[in-house]
Amino acid sequence: MNPYITGDVVSHWSVFSFRPPSVQVVPSIDTQTTIATVAAPVGAVRASVDEKVLSEKVVSRSDAGDDVTYDDEGHEIWQGLVLPTEEEKSTLRRVAGKMPSTTYWLCAVEFAERASYYGCNQVYKNFIRAPLPTGPNGPGTGAVYPGSDFTAGALGKGSAVASAVTESFKFLAYALPVFFGWLADTKYGRFRMICQGVAICGIAHVIMIISALPVVLQSGNAFGPFAFSLYLLAIGAAQFKPNISPTLIDQSPHKKAHVITDKNGEKVIVDPEESINSVMLWFYLLINVGAVFGIPTTYLAKLVGYWAAYLIPTILYLMLPPLLWYLNPRLIKQPPGGSDLGNVFKVLGDIFAHGGLKKIGRAGFWDLGKPSVRRAAGSTKEYEYNDQFVHDVKRTFQACAIFLFAPIWQVNDYGLGAAANALTAALDTKGLPNDLFDNLNSVSIVVLVPIMNHIVYPFLRKKGIKWGSISRITFGFALGTLGSIGYGLLQYYVYKTSPCGYNASTCTEIVAAGEPALSPIPYGLYAIPVIVGAISEVFVNVSLYGIAYAMAPKNMKGLVASLNLFNSAIAAILGLAAAPAIKDPNLVWVFFGPTIAGGVLTVIFWFLFHELDNEEFVLNTDMSDMKRDLDVSDEETASARQTEKHVLTGEKKA
């Protein structure tokens, strides 16, 4: 039975408390577990309930046997939220609800981690690919002297090895989250995994600085410690990344679309999809503000050396421990509840045991796994889940199917492996680092996100235009394909104009000293596909964050978020598989091959999933999950610890 609240509802509570000053509760309900009408801190959160609408209630019984509460206007009341009627869904304006301040502090955590990650990541390919400039070309730190045609470099392993190492790093950083996301769901919880990842990454950054010291580079022994630090960084990032975005969305009080009356007296719908999209845009903005630190590290590598390029991100990384310490008692933390993965397999087992193989892709496939259907068919089996869980499993598989379309888009966004890096190595950059314009990706996102958040999306909502997640992702896929066409065309003309023809990327190592070695194609043209790809990310990645959370069962959110990240691992596998081919004279088709695939998949994606935009977006957690350490009394904490002690003692005896 779902609890509900009666009596007066205040518009705002204290910024420092989730508990309302006065709430009258149905007598049979334990007041310690009362679900608040609005989840705080409310200094920044819209009131979620209209007092007038809540004045009278009627209780009826649903088909599932739960009490359903209605007001005198026919609105269903769900845990204190006034749900819109079907008519209101089609007529009322939708708005994004305000979010607690902790969501923005978590964005700052993501900024510090990504600034350190991308600040280093931006210079890896040149560090590995290009030889150490010495003698007349550089001081032996990885930097180059002014006027030299050499790029900053250190290890001199070539494009194939650079692709293999960086793509294997990327693969680990985005494949291991599947394990760590599952571990957070089942045993340790998300916040603990975040903290462990931060500690491991800190150690990795220190070792990476050591590997880039001039004395180590000049000794020829830098590759070992560098590779160790790189893969250690991947392990730490894999613990951090799948848990930070679900933790942020956990803070949202907007679980379902609900009706409020705004300060202007207009009745509007607070839309959880728009609310999540709004805060995740800021989340993605700060990821890319962090990634902009690739600009100073690129210059530091070229002008000073790689030790300095790796030092700056490490200094930024020191923001993380105090930020996490501050947030620890203030966050809503979903405790590990044991993964629902086992129940997923039980659902699938029931489906395929009762004719599901013949119904794959057809209506009624998932109904075969619903406990109500199985009981109606005569089953006496005890089920640990209900029909809603089966529905959540269905949505999870839909989300995973959506994720499968992202890897080719990612390849088109950044180029396959080190192909884009090889392209720019053949251009006359007029003294600029050849990987400098890669940072326009992040700069473009930083510029675009406020425009989307404050102008475009509010305008669409005001006009009643719903631009759902699937539509936004499709638009992003199309932009990614267009950007990739730009890479291919640019590479084609570089080959046509390079003094070395189809050996353009290694021309500086072929021609005699002082001879022209670069294509006259303006380096600025490379910015066009980079910016187009960046714009596509605002529509694709931000939408995928919300889908990964909303379409996952409660105890699988870390795992499903990691499956979204696994897109990057698949893209890295493609880069690894193609690494031997990512060299002259193949680079034109290294770009155009994925471009063609991306265009075809964009069309298929739209036809498969566009109807999902018509479904109501719901976060399948409820107000009982909105509890922070600050909201727990000392007595409750002691009681919980005593209970945990008894459980552990019982486990040892067993």
N, C-alpha and C positions, 0 to 999 in steps of 0.2 A: 504494500500500500504506500503510495506516495504521500508524504506529509505536505501540508499546506498551511499557509499563514493567514490569520484573520486579524482584524483590528486595524489601527492606524498604521500607515506606512509613511515614513519620513522620506524626504527627497534626498538628503545626504546625511551621512554619518561622519564621525570623526575620521580624519585622515589616517589615524594610527590604529584604528580598530575595525575588525570585520563585523563586530556584533552591534546590532541596532540598539538604540537607547531603550526602546520599549516595543516588545512584540508579544501579542497575545497568541498562544499556541493551542491547538486542539489538545485537550487534557491527556489523551492516551499516548501522546508523543513525548519521548525523552527530550527535555529542553536542552540538554548538552549537545544533542545532534540536530537541533533546529536548523533548518536551511534558511539562510538570510535571503531577503528579497533582492538585495543588491550586494554583489561581492565587492568588498572594498579593496584597496584604499579608494574612497569615493571622492577625494578631493579632485580627482581627474576622471571620475566615472559617471556617466549619465544615470539618473534615476531610472530604474527599469520598470516601475509600476506606476500606473495612473490611479490616484486615490479614488476618484469618482467611479472608475470602472470596477474597483475592488469592493465597493460598498455592499453589494449583495452577492450571495453565492448559492448555487444549487449543486448538489452532489449526486452523481449517477454512477452506474457501474459499467465499465468498459467490457468489451468482448474478452479481454485477457483476465478479467476478474479484478482489476484495479479500480479504485475510486477515481472518478474524473470530476473535477470541479469546474463549474461554469458561473459567470456573472450574469446579471440580469439582461445583458445585451447579447448573450450567446457566446461570449469569448470563453475558451477553455483556459483555466488557470493551471499552470505547470510550475510547481515549486516557487510560487510567488510571481511568476512572469505571466503577463497577459498575452496569450497567443492570438494572432490575427485570424479573423474569419476568412473564408475563401474569397469573399467579395473584397475585403480589405487587402488581401494579398495582391489583387490585381489593380487596386485603385490608390492605395496610400503610397506616398513617397518613402523610399528606403534610405536609411542613413547608416553611417558607420558609428558604432558606439565608442565612447572613450574608454581607454584602457588604463589599468593601474600603472603607477610610476615604475614598478619593478620590471615591467616589460621593456621599458626604455633603458633601464640599467643593464638588463640582459643584452640589449643591443650593443651597449658599450663594451660588455664582456666579449661579444663576438667581434667587435671592432679591433680590440687589442690582440686577440688570437689571430684573426685574419691578416692584420697589419704585419705581424711577425711572420706568418706563413707565406703570404704573397710577396712581402718585401724580399725574402730570400728566394722564393720560387722564380721570381722574374729574371734572375741572373744565372740560374742553374745551367741552362742550355749552352750559353756562351762559355761558362766556367768549364764544362765538360768537353764541348766540341772544339773550341779554338785553342791553338797552342799558346804557351806562355810567352808574351812579348818580352824579348830581352834585347840587349845590345842597343842598336839604334832605334828600335821600335818600342821599348818599354823598360821600366826599372826592375822587372822581375817580381812584381806584386800582383800581376794580372792586369794592371792599368797599361795604357798606351801613351806614348808621347804625342803632342799636337803635331798634325801633319802626316802621321802614319796612316797607311791604308789598312793596317791590321785592326781587328776588333779586339775588345777585351777578352781575355781567355786565360786558361790555366793548365788544363790537363791534356789538351790536344788529342782527344780520342776520336774526333770526327762526328759527322751527323748521325750515322747509324748507331753508334754507341750512346751518343747524347739522347737520341730518341729512346733507345732501350732502357737506359737508366732512369730518365725522367718519367717515362710511361710506366715502368714497373713501380716507381715511387708513387705515382698517381694511382695505380691499380691498388696497391696496398692501402693507401690512405682512404680509398673509397670502397674497397671490398671488405676489409676488416671490420668496418662499422656494422656489418650484418651480425657478426659474432658479439661485438660489444653492445649493440642495441638490444639484442636478445638477453645478454647478461644483465643489463640495466633493468629490463622488464621483470626478470625472474628473481634476481638475487640482490643486487647492490643498490638499485635506484639510480635515477639519472644524475642527480647532483653529485653523488660520490664518483661516478664515472667521469664527470666533467672535471672534477678536482684531480683525479688520478691522471687524466690526460694532460692537464696543465703541468703537473710535476714532471712527467716524462718528456714533454716538449721542451721544458726549460733546460733539462740536461742535454738534450739533442742540440739546442742552439749553442751552448757553450762549446761542445765538441766541434761543431761546424766552424766556429771562429778559429779554433786551434788549427784545424785542417787547412785554413786559408792564410795562415801566417806566412810571410815571405820565405822564412827559413825552411818551412815545411814544403812549400811549393817548389822551391829551387832544389830541394833534396830529391825530388821525384817520388816521394812517399806520401803524397797528399791523397791519393785516390782511396786508400783503405779507410782512414778516419773519416773522410768526407762521406763515403758510402755508408759507413756505420751510422753516422749522425743523421743522414738523410732517411734511412729506413727506420731509425728510432723515432724520428719526427713523424713519420707516417703512422707508427703505432700510437703515439700520443694523440695525434689529430683524429685518428679513427675512434678513440674513446670520447673525445670532445664533441665531434661534429654531429653524430646521430642523436645526441641528447640535448643539445642546446635549443634547437627550434621547437621540439615538443615541450620542453620546460617553459619556454616563452609562451606558447599557446595555452599551456596549462593555466596560466594566470588570467585568461580571459573569462569575465563573468557572463559573456553573451553566448549562452549555450544553444539557444534556439531563437528564431525570429520572434520578436515580441513587440507589442504596441506600447508606445509612450506618448505623452503630450509634451512637446518641446517648450522652450521658454517663450516662444511666440504664440503659443496656444494651438499650434498645428499638431494634429495626430499623425504620427509617423511610425514606421516599422524600423526597429533596430535590427539590422541584418547581420548575423554572425559571419557570413562570408565576406561582406564588405568590411566588417570590423577587423577580421583576421588579415584580409588583404591589405588594409591600411597600415597595420602595425608591421606586417611582414615586408612591406615596401621600405619602411624605415630600417628594419633589420637588414634588408638587402642593400640599402643605401650605405649603412655603416660598414658592411662587408667590403664594399667598393671604395669607401673612404680609406679603409685599411689597405686595400689593394693599390691605391694611388701611391703608397709608400714604395712601390716598385720604381717610381720615377727617381727619387733621390738615390736609391740603391743602385740603379742602372748607372747614374752619373758617378757615384762613388767607386763602382767597379772600374769604370773607364778612366777616371782621373786619379784615384788614390790606390785602389786595390780591393781585392775581395774580402780581406779581413774587415775592412771598414763597412763594406756592403752588408756583411752578416752581423756586424756589431749593432747597427741602428735598430733592426727588428728585434734584437734581443733586449735592448733597453726598453722598447715599447712593451715587450712581453711582461716586464716587471709590474705593469699596471694590474695584471690579473689577480695575483694573490690578495691584495687589499680589497679589490672589487668583490671577489667571491666571499671574503670574510664578512664584508658589510651585508651582502645579500643573504647569507646563509639563514639567519633567523626570519627574514622577511619574505621568503619565497614560499609559494604553494608548491609542495613537493609530493608528487605521486609516489607512494611507497611501492616497492617491488611487490607484486601480487601474484607471482608465478605466471609464467607466460601462458597465453591462451593457445599457443601453437599446438599443444596436444589435442585440445578440443577441436581445432581446425581439422586435424587429420581424422578425428572421430566423425565429424560432419561429412567429410569427403568419403570416409569408409561406408557410412550409412547410405550416401547417395549412390555410390557405385555398386553397393550390394543390392540395391533395389531398382536396377534398370537405368542408372544414370548415364552409362556409357552411350546409350542410344539417344539421350537427350542433351548431349553436350552442345552448347550454343543455342538451345531452344528454350521456349517458355516452360516453366515448371521444373527445370533442372534443380534449382536450389530448394524448391518446396519438398523434394524427396528427403532432405536432411532435417526438416523441421520436426522437433519433438512432438508437436501437436498432430502432424500428419502421420508420424510413425505410431503414435498411440491410437489414432483413429483406425489405423490398419491392423491394430491388435497387439502392438508391441507392449511388453511389460517392463521394458528396460528402464533403469533409472538414468536420467540425463543430468549432467552437470551444467547445462546451458539451456537457454530458451530460444524461442523463434526469433527474437530480436538479434541474438548472437549470430544465428545463421544468416540473417539479413546483413549483419556487419561483415561476416566472412565474404558474402557475395560482393559487397562494396570494396573489400580489400583486394579481391581478385581483379575487380575492375580497375582499381588504382594501379595494381602491378602491371596490368595490360597497358595502361596509359604510360607508365614509366618506360616500357620497352621501346617506345617510339623516340625517346629522348637521346640515346647515344649518337645516332647519325646526325641529329641536330647539333649536338656538342662538337662533333668532328667538323661540321661545316662552320661552326662559330669560331673555333680556334685554329683550324687546320689540322691535318692528320700528323701526329707525332711532332717532329721538329721541322715540318715542311715550311711553315711560315717563317721560321728563323732562317732557314736556308734561302728563302726568297729574299729577305731583306739583306742578307749578307752580300748579295750581288748588286745592291743599289748604292748609288752615290748619296750618302746621308749628309754630306757637307759638314762633316765633323761630329754629327750627332751619333749617339750610340744606336746601333742598328735595331736594338730591341726597345727603343724609347717609345715608339708610337704604339706598341702593344698596350701601354698604360692608358691610351685613349679609351680603351674598353671601360675601365673603371671610371675615368673622368666623365665619360658620356652618361653612365648610369647615375653618377652623383648629380649631374645636371638634370636628367630626365625624371628621376623619382619624385622630387617636389612638384614638378609640373603635373605629373600624373595624379599625385595624391591630393593636390590642392586646387587643381583646375579641371583636368580632364574627367576624372572619376566623379567628382561632385557634380559637374555639369551633366554627365550621363544620368546620374541618379535623379537630379532635379527634373530632367526631361522624361523620367520613367523608363529609360532604356537600360535593360539588363544585359550587361556584357559578361556572361558567365565565364567560369574557369576554362571550359573547353574551347570557347571562342577565342579567349585570350591566348591560350596555348597554340591553337591553330595559326593565329596571326603571327605569333613568335616564330613558329616553325617556318612559315613562308618567308619571313624576314631573314632568318638564318640561311635559307637556300639562296636568296638574292645576294647576301653578303659573300657567300662562297663562290658565286659566279665571278665576283670582283677579284678574289684571290687568283682564280684560274686564268682570267684574262690578263692580269698583271704579270703572272709568271710567263705566259705565252710571249708577251712583248719584251720581257727581260731577256728571254732566250734569243729573241730576234735582234736585240740591240747590244748584247754583251760582247766584248772583244773576244771572249772564249766561246761564244755561241751556247751550245747545250752543256757546257761545263761552267756555267756562270757562277755557281755558289762557291767554287774553289778556285776561281780565276786568280785571286791574289797570290795563291801558292804556285801557280803555273807560269805566269808571265815574269819576265825579268824585272828586277827592281827599277822603279821609275817609269815603267810602261803602264798605260791605262789598263785598269783591271775591272772597272765597274760599269754597269749599265747607266746611260744618261736618263733613264726614266725617273721622273721626280719622286723622291721618297714620300712626299706628301700624299700621293695617290694611294699609298698603302693604308692611309687613315680611313678611307671610305669603307672598305669591307669591315675594318675593325669596329667602326662606329655603328654600322648597320647591325653587326652581330651583337654588339652591346645592347642596342635597343631591344633586340629579340629576347634577351635574357630577362628584361624587366617583366615581360609578359609570360614567359615560360617558367622560370625558376620560382618566382614569387607564387604563382598559382600552384605549382607542384608542392610547395611547402604546406599549403592549406589542405590540398587533397590528401597528402600523406597522413596528416593528423586526423582529419574528419572522417576518412573512409577506413580507419583502422579500429579494431576492437580495443577496448580500454587498456588491456594488459599486453597489447602488441604495438603500441604507438612508437616505441623506440625502434623496434624491428622494422616496421613499415617505413619509418623515416629513413632508416639505413638502406632499405631497398631502393628508395628514391636516389640516395647518394650513389648506389651501385651503378647507376647510369654512367657516372664518370669512370667507374672501374671498367665497364664494358667498352667505353670509348678508348680507355687506355689499352685494353686488350687488342682492339683494332689497330691502335698505333704501334703496339709491340709486334703484332703479326705483319704489319706492313713496313716495319723498320728497315729491312734490307732493301726495299724498293724506294725508300724516301731519300733519293739522291738524284743527281743529274744522270741521265737526261729525262727522268720519269716525272718530274714534278708537276707538269701541266695536268696529267691524268690523276695524280695523287690528289689534286684539288677537284677536278671535274667529276671523277667517279662518285665520291660521296654527294656531290651536288645533285646529280641525277637521282640518286637514291633518296635524298632528302625531299626533293620535289614530289616524287611518287608517294612516299610515305605520308607527306602532309595531307594529300587528298584522301588517302585511305583512313587516316586518323580522324578526319572530320566526319566521314560517313559512318564510322564505327561508334563514335562517342558523342556526337553533337546533342543527342537527346538527354544526356546527363545534365545539361544546363537547365532543363525544365524541372529538375528535382529540387526540393527545398534543402538548403545547406544546414546541417545540424552537427554540433560538436557532441559526440556521444559520451560525454561525461556530465555529471550534474553538480548541483550546488553543494552536495555533501563532500565533494572533493576539494572545495575551496577552503583549505585550512593550512595555516602557517605555523611555524614553531612558536611565534610570538602569541598565537591564539591558544596555546596549550598551557594549562596551569601546571605548577610544580607537582600537584597531587596527581594529575593525569599522567605526567611524564613518569613519575615514580611507579604508578600503577602499571603503565605500559612496559616499563623495564622489568617489573616483577613478573608480569605475564610472560614476557620474552624469556626470562630466566627459567620459569616453570616449563615452558615449551622445550627449551634447549635441554633441560634436565631429563624431560620425558624422552627426547630423541636419543640421548646417551643411553638411557636404560633400555630402550628398545633395541 
